[in-house]
Amino acid sequence: MKIVILGGGAAGWFTALYCNKYFHGHEVTLIESDKIGILGAGEGTTPQIISSLQFLDIDPLDVIKKTGGTFKNGINFKNWNGDNKQYFHPFTGDEYSYLIHEALNKNKNIDDFVYANKISYANRIDPNNCTYALHFDAFKIAKYLRTLAIGRGVKWIQGEFKKANGKNKIKSIVLEDKRKFDCDFIFDCTGFARLLIGKHFETPWVSYQKHLPMKRAVPFMLKHDKDLIPYTEAVAMKYGWVWKIPLQERWGSGYIYDSDYINADQAIEEASNYFKQDLKPLRVFKFDAGRYKKVWVSNCMAVGLSTGFTEPLEATSIWLALSQLELLKHYLSNVKNLNQDSINSYNEVVKENNDNILSFLYLHYLTKRKDSPFWKNFRKNTIVPDKLKPILNKIEKGNLNIIDLMTQKGNLYFTYIGHILVSNGLGLIKKNKDMTFYKPFPSMKDYEDTNKINIKQSIKHGEFYED
């Protein structure tokens, strides 16, 4: 078979590496334009990145070293209630649900209790005892993955896309310089351009705009001002929020905002005043939160931003791309036989994954801020996603269960503990969960004793990168 990937970046080169492993011995070719830039303002990930790298025989520590990357223990949400307070969403598993509820019922400070929170605020890492993800420079990760893929036999072509031949099934790709590449299966990794899944196949679009009103992002660089933190920061602003991703040499940052209220210049001015730095915008890009109804059409599959986009909150973009590629292992024969029932099944799972993410992201915006028209009008101007309505009701009443978050087909959902910790940080829990008859494992005392032992062997985040 001839497998073609149109588009580079992290999504394209991850796709190339997965295809090289899944379809070893078949021809895998990646075509990308050298005229299309990468945002490059810093990229955050979720813990799935570690298992994906290991599946691809890539050492996560080598990725950190080669991409200017850092460890990520979770996300710190600052000032989302307009009170200058913060809360932490760690990569803590649901196995700690009893202990978290016990801590809430006893009015313990979560940040002093949850191990990931405790070491993160101390700027420490403990890869052996704390689930982690990565931050990296988007330019460098694409180059790093490209070097690996080419070394493993993936063909790399640089050129400008002109057209795809074949209406119902793409038979070949033609470049502006008239070079033609035949294909049996093709991956659309063209990002926001969505050249194949959107423009060629004209796949129906499902907008999330009535739920998530963010429409613009303006990235900028920030100077390091403190010790190297092992987490992403999400700082709520008057018309959206700013991401701060620690890289070894700098912060990667940007302001995500609702352009119904402010423009890019006003966003930069607000951020400059907040950070007390003269910030310069790298560029401005607009987006419509949403997804395609189908990401696999005929012999074409979209991966990454080509499939759709919610927004950067909780760093779900690469997570979705890798989840799609991981899911593909159950449908490998269908890449050749194009069985429509299987294609429908694949699309249904991806749909569920996207809708689950939408639900969780919306939860973050249910804050107490009233200091701008955006925050005052948020609940009035948006619609609670259908998936979140029963979940939110149970959160408020202290009756949410892990089973309430499970779906029949979606294989990607945020943890139960994630919902509880975000809801607690926003003050949405009106009644604590009744833990009668539940037994802790381990006990709270054992857990706290273990934390004391582990923190002694944790290391300062910045020290990890010293020679």
N, C-alpha and C positions, 0 to 999 in steps of 0.2 A: 504493500500500500504506500501511497504518497500522501503524507500528512503535512499540511501547511499551517503555520501560525502567522496570522497577519497582525503585526504590532509587537513592540518590544515592551520595555518597562518591566517592573517586577512581575506583573501578571503574565506577560508574554513569555518571559524566560523561565518562570516557574512552570508554565504550561509545557514548554519545550522539554524541561527536565523530566516532568511526569511522563510525557509521551515517549521520551527516549527510554524510560524504564518499562512502561506498559507495553510498548510496541517495539521492543528491542529487535534490531535486524531489519526493520522497515525504515523507509526514508522520512526523516523529520526535517523540515525546512522552516526557518523563521525569517520573515520579511519585515523589515522596519525602515522607517524614514529617518534620515539623520537631520531632518528639518523640524521634526516635532520634538519639543522639549519635554522634560520631566519636571514636575513641580519642585521637588527637591528641598522642601522646607522641613524635612524630618518626617519619619514615618513610624507610627506606633503599631504594635501587633498584639495578639492575644496568645495564650499558652499553646494553642494548636500549632503555632509556628515551629515549636521545638520538635514535636513528633513528626511534622512534615519534613523538616530538615533531616531528621534521623532516617526517615523512610528513603530519602534521596541520597543517603550516605554523605551528608554534609555535617560537619562539626559546628554546632551553634557558637562555640567559643571562637572558632575561626571566622565566622561571619562577623562577630563583634569586632574582632581585631582588624579585619579588612575593610569594614564599612564605616568606621568611626562610631560604631554602635555602643549601646549601653544596656544594662539590665532594666527590666520593667517588672515591678512587683504588683502594679495595679494603677489606678487613676485617683488622683486627689482632686476633689471638687471644692472649689473655693468661692465663697460668697454667693452661692446660688439662692439663699434666702435673704440676701441683702443685709446680712448681719455681720459680715466679715468673718464668719465661722467657716469651718471646712469639715468635710467628711471624706472617708476613704473607701473606695470600692476595690478590694483586693481580689486576688485569684484564689479565694478560699473555697474549698469544696463543700458540698452539701452534707458531708459526713459530720461537720461541726454544727449542724443546725440546732441540736439540743443545747450545746454550750452557748451559742449566740443568744438563744432565747432566754437561757438562764441568766446570762449577763444583763440582758435588757430588763428582765423581771426584777433583778436585784439592783438596778440602776448603776451598774458598773459602767465606767467609761470604756466604750468599745475600743478606742485607740490604745488604751492601756492593756486591753485584754487580748484582742486578736493579734496573733504573732506577726502576720504580714504588715499590719498597720504599725505595730510597735517598732519593728526594725526599719520600716520605710521612713518614718518620721525621724529616725535617728540616722538616716542616710547610710543604712547598712544593707548588705545582701547576704543570703544564705541559700545558695542554689541546691544544697543537699536536703534542706528541710522546708523550703518555701517554693511553691509553684511560681514560675516566672515566665515572662515573654521578653521580647527584644524591642529596642528602638534602633533605627539605623538611618543613614543618609540615603535618600531615595535614588540619587545619582549613582552612588557607590554600590548599592545592592544590585541594581540592574547590570552594572558593569561586572560585578563579581559573579552573578549567576550566568551571564553571557559567556564569560571565560570558561566556567565549568561546563556549560552545555556544549560549546564548540569543542572542548577537549574530549567530550564523550561522544562526539560524532554528529552533533546537530549542525546542519548547514545554515550559514548566516548570509542573508542577502540584504543589501542596502538599496533602497529605491523608493520611488513615489508611486503609490497605488493610483491606477487609472480606472479600472473596471473589473467586474467579475463576470465571467462568461457562464451562462446557464441560468434559466429563470427558476425552475423548480428545484434544481440541484446544481450547485456550483461545480463546474468542470475544470475551470482554470482561472488564474489571476493574471491580469495584464498590468504592467507597470508603464509609467509615462515614457520610458525609453524603449518601449515596445517589447521588452522581454516578457515571455509568457511562462507561467509555471502551472503545470497540470496538478490536480489534486483529487484524491478520493475522499478526503475529509479535511475540513478547514476550521480553525479556531479563530474567532473574532476577538482580538485583544487590542482593538483600536481605541480604547478608552472612550472619552466623551464623544468622539467623532462617530462611533457606532456605525462604521461603514458598511458592514454586512448585515448584522441582525436587524438594524434599524433602516438604513437607507436602501439596501438591496432587497431584503425580504419584506420590508415595511411591516414588521411585527407590531401588533397593537401594544400601546404603552399604558401602564397603570400608574397614575399619578398618586403620590403621597402628600401633595401640597396642602390638602385640606387638614392634614394632621401635623406635618412638619413644615413650618413657613419659611425656613432659611433658604435664601436664594443666591447669596454671594459669599465668596471667601476671598480675603486679601492676605496673602502670606507675607511675612517679614522676618528678619533675623533679630535676635536679642543677644546681647552680650551676657556671658556667664556672670552672675552676681553673687553666687553662693557656692557651697560645696555641691558636687555632682550628685543630684538626687536620683534615686532608683525608681522613679514613677513619672507618669505623665501628669501634668497639671491641666485642669479645665477650669478657667476663671470666668465666672459669669460677668457679663458687661451689661450695659443698659439696653442693647438691642441684639443680644446674642451672647457669644462666649469666645474666649481666646484659648487656643491650645498652646501648650509649652512642652516641647519634647526635648529632653536633654541628650545632646550628642557630645562626644568627647571634646570637640573644639568649640561648640556654640549651642545655643538654643535653636531649635526649629520651631517657629511660631506662626500664628495667623489668627485672624478674626473672622469668625463665621457670623453673618448677620442677616437680618431681614431687610432687604433693600426697599421695602415699602416705607420704611421710616428714615433711613440714612443712606448716604452714598459712601464710596470708598474713602474719599478724603476725610469725611466726618468719622469714619471708623478708625482710620489711622490717627487722627487727632485725639480721639478718646483713648486709644491704646497708648499713644505717646505720653499723654498726661498721667495715665495709670502707672506705667512703667518708668516714668521720668527719664525717657530716652527719646532722642530724635529718630523716629522710625521711618524707614523708606519702604514703600510697597514693592514687592518683587514683580507682581502682576495682579490682575483681578480676574477671577473666573466665576461664571454664573452656572447654576445648575438647577434642575427641577427634581426635587426628591421624588423617587419612584422607581419602577422596575418594568421590564418587558414581561408581557404575559407568558411568553415562551423564550427560553434562552437556547434551546436546542430546536432548530428547524432544519429538516431534511439532513444534509450532510454538513451542517454548520452549527457550531456551538460557541456562544459568547462566554467569555470568562473575564472577571474583573469589572472595571467601570463600564465596559460594553454592555453588561447585563442590566445596569441601573445604578442608583446611588441613593443612600439615605442622607448621611452627613458624617463627618469624622468622629462624632461623639462615640466613645467606646471602641474606636479603632476597628471597625467591622469590615472594611473594604478588602484587605488581604485575607482576613478570616474567611469571608465568603468565597473568594477566589480559590483558596486552598481547600475549602470544604467541597466545592464543586469538583475539583480535580481528584480529591479523595473519594467522592461519591462515584466518580467515573469507573472505578475498579469493579463495580457491580454491573457495569453495562458495556464491558469491553467488546464483546461480540457484536453489539449493536452499532458500534462505530462502522462496521463493515456491512451488516445486513440491514441497518436502518429500520428495525422493527418499530412500527409506530406506537404500539402499546407500551413498549419499553421507553420510547422517547417521551410519551405522555407521562409515564411514571416519574422519570427523571425531572421533567419540568414541574411536576406537582411538588416534589420534595424541595426544589429550589424556591418555588413560590412560598411554601410554608416557612422556609428559613428566613426569607426576606420579610415576611409579615410578622414573624416572631421578633425580629430585630426592630422593626417599626414600633411594635408595642412597647418594648423595653426602653427605647430611646424617648418615646413620648413621656414615659413615667418621669424622666429626669426634669422635665419642664414644669411639673406641677409644684411650683415653688410658691413662697410667700412674698416674693418681690412685687412691689407696686411703684417703683421709682421711675418708671418710664411708660409711655403709651404701649410699647411692645409687651411689657410684662402685665400691665393692667388689662390689656385686651386679649391676652393669650388664650385663656379658657373660652372666652366669648367667640373668638375668631377661628378656633380650631375645633376639630371633632375628635373625641376619644376613639382610638381604634377599637374595633369590635372585640378583638382578642383581649384587650386590656380591661374592658368594662367589668367582667366578673372577677378578674384578678384584683383590680383596684378595690372593689367592694370587700373582698375577703382580706386584703391587706389592712384596710381601715378597721375592720372588725376583729383583727387578730386571729383569723381562721384560715389563712392560706396554707395549703399543703403542697408538697412537692409534686404530687400527681396532677395538680391543677395546671401545671406548666408543661406537661407532656402533651405531644401531639402524635397522631397516628403515623404521619409520614415525615414530618420535619426532623432532621437529625441535628439541628443547630438551634439551641435555645440557651438563654442566659440562666445561670443557676438560681435555685431557690434562695440561697443565701445572698446572691447579688441583688435580688428583688427586695429582700428584707433590709439589707444594709443601705441601699439607695433610699428606700422609703423611710427608714429611720433617720437618715441624714437630712431628709426634707421635712421631717415632722409629720408624715402622713399616717403613721400608726396611732390610731386612737385608743386601741386596747391591745395589751400584750397577749400573746398566745398562751392558752392554758396548757401547761406541761404536766398535768396530773397523770400519773402512771408511767410517764416516760422515764427512762433511766439513762443517765449519761455514760458515754463510753468514749474516751476515758472520763473520769470524774473531773470536775472543775479544778480541784486541787492538783491532781496529776497533770492536767493540761498546763496549769500555770507553772508547776515545777519543771516540766519539760521545756517550757518557753525560757525559763531562767538558764537552763543548761545550754540550750541551743544558741541563745543570744551571745553567749561567751565565745562561741566558735564562729559567729558571723563576722564579716569584715566590713570595713568602711568602703562604701561604693567606689570612691575615687581611688582608693589604694589598689583596686583590682587592675587598673590600667597603668600602674607605675611599673617601670622596668625593674 
